[in-house]
């Protein structure tokens, strides 16, 4: 069974008198443990596709299936619940909660899931160690560098063992060393935790890590290359 | 359900902008202190108003003949009223009891005649159930039963052109329908501040009253002053058990003087209007703070929604933040407000001119707030609920929030 399946997916936006076809009849299937990069220029529909797969945005038409469940018709509460249990997000701007420490940010999703405090602590500490932040667990986001914040965000995304991680331009705000380190981390987690990764990027270095590279232009998939 | 993470997030969110939070909490604390003090003072003043109004003449409870309250006829009497008063005094120590007789008559001086209300009182017991004996401004109150003495109102004295030592002739109808007449000497002139009393009251001893009006030992009421005018059930039940007569009934002050409670309630309405304005201002301050707070965190809310927090749960977060602020405002407001109330509860509140003004009416010269759970908690609880209500709109905005749009917010 595939982790993600999009069938004839469309997402149109109306801007003034124009209709922008952000996703134009996209068909896509991504299997478990895949490491996929969505590439393409700005406005090609990468983020819109990630948002549709993550249940953050409703498609205009078509179907989206995640972990065997059709999600395009779910209400807000069900979509939130689906994201909570099946999807981890890594954002371009890290988007950590500023009032929580690094450890609390990692624990956040587990807390919402109702995981016990001791288990949360064990798992978050183990993951912070895995991403190289074992001594920084009590620091607030403002006390961490961009690369460190992004590693906390990665730990947060995978700590509850989601079926897949959606990363939207995760290296866009990072220097090259941090970007290389982050991609190494993604690959390692993909292999170790068997988590599906779908990464949108237009960074060639990121694409070089992908085992499947999907190219998008004007809301359409124009290339789909298995490496 | 509110979990630890929601509580922890809510508390920390409050202190992201400590100045804004303290300003909002400060407004709540200020209004709560004000409400605690004003409501306690108001309740204290009402208590004094009730006590003074009832102590003037009516008392807390009265035993009367059945039907007398609706139609005070001369023949509707209580047999051996003085004896019943004595029995009640013996059975209910700590309560003050006095018997009375009431009749309408024509009072004539050498020059003029006026219609008056004759009140027969027990001189030794009346000062304990009524403040009128203390309002005799000239002369003295009755002190020798059966000596045909009278205390009259100051306006009546002026109208009749009489003074201390003058004679007054009373003409009326006796209990048995006979012609009643008597002569009394004026020993005191009272100035109560109540136009009705000063214009028409003539107090004589109950013995003289019973003699003049052929009462044969009967009276029209037995008046009781208890220790707590707001808790009269037990006292009423005890009096009812003692009177054991189907011809007499017990009425409490609310039945005897229905206008008193209504006037207090009317005053309360105007006071509550003022309090409502204060509470609405605080609620708008909270609304402003929470709207700003939601607007500030739009992007962050988008992120936590993306991570799996439902909009309803986010709404609860905002309500919880407000509840925490309002709770803090309530605790601090009640604590400081109670301190202020306790201070004035012990030392009283006065201002220039108050003592001179109240002394005229035989009233205490200081105002004392009433310190009760209701007076301390009523205002702050309403502020707390109003603040929560004010947070509903910002919380409801979150229900319509879309994560993608929220994350794009600057």
HADDOCK unambig.tbl for C-alpha pairs under 7 A between the chains (distance, minus, plus):
assign (segid A and resid 56 and name CA) (segid B and resid 306 and name CA) 6.59 0.50 0.50
assign (segid A and resid 56 and name CA) (segid B and resid 403 and name CA) 6.09 0.50 0.50
assign (segid A and resid 56 and name CA) (segid B and resid 404 and name CA) 6.06 0.50 0.50
assign (segid A and resid 57 and name CA) (segid B and resid 404 and name CA) 6.72 0.50 0.50
assign (segid A and resid 77 and name CA) (segid B and resid 310 and name CA) 5.30 0.50 0.50
assign (segid A and resid 80 and name CA) (segid B and resid 305 and name CA) 6.64 0.50 0.50
assign (segid A and resid 80 and name CA) (segid B and resid 308 and name CA) 4.32 0.50 0.50
assign (segid A and resid 80 and name CA) (segid B and resid 309 and name CA) 5.90 0.50 0.50
assign (segid A and resid 80 and name CA) (segid B and resid 310 and name CA) 5.34 0.50 0.50
assign (segid A and resid 81 and name CA) (segid B and resid 308 and name CA) 5.74 0.50 0.50
assign (segid A and resid 83 and name CA) (segid B and resid 306 and name CA) 6.99 0.50 0.50
assign (segid A and resid 83 and name CA) (segid B and resid 307 and name CA) 6.31 0.50 0.50
assign (segid A and resid 83 and name CA) (segid B and resid 308 and name CA) 5.13 0.50 0.50
assign (segid A and resid 84 and name CA) (segid B and resid 307 and name CA) 5.87 0.50 0.50
assign (segid A and resid 84 and name CA) (segid B and resid 308 and name CA) 4.05 0.50 0.50
assign (segid A and resid 89 and name CA) (segid B and resid 307 and name CA) 6.88 0.50 0.50
assign (segid A and resid 95 and name CA) (segid B and resid 303 and name CA) 6.58 0.50 0.50
assign (segid A and resid 97 and name CA) (segid B and resid 300 and name CA) 6.90 0.50 0.50
assign (segid A and resid 99 and name CA) (segid B and resid 12 and name CA) 6.22 0.50 0.50
assign (segid A and resid 99 and name CA) (segid B and resid 13 and name CA) 6.83 0.50 0.50
assign (segid A and resid 109 and name CA) (segid B and resid 307 and name CA) 6.80 0.50 0.50
assign (segid A and resid 111 and name CA) (segid B and resid 5 and name CA) 6.25 0.50 0.50
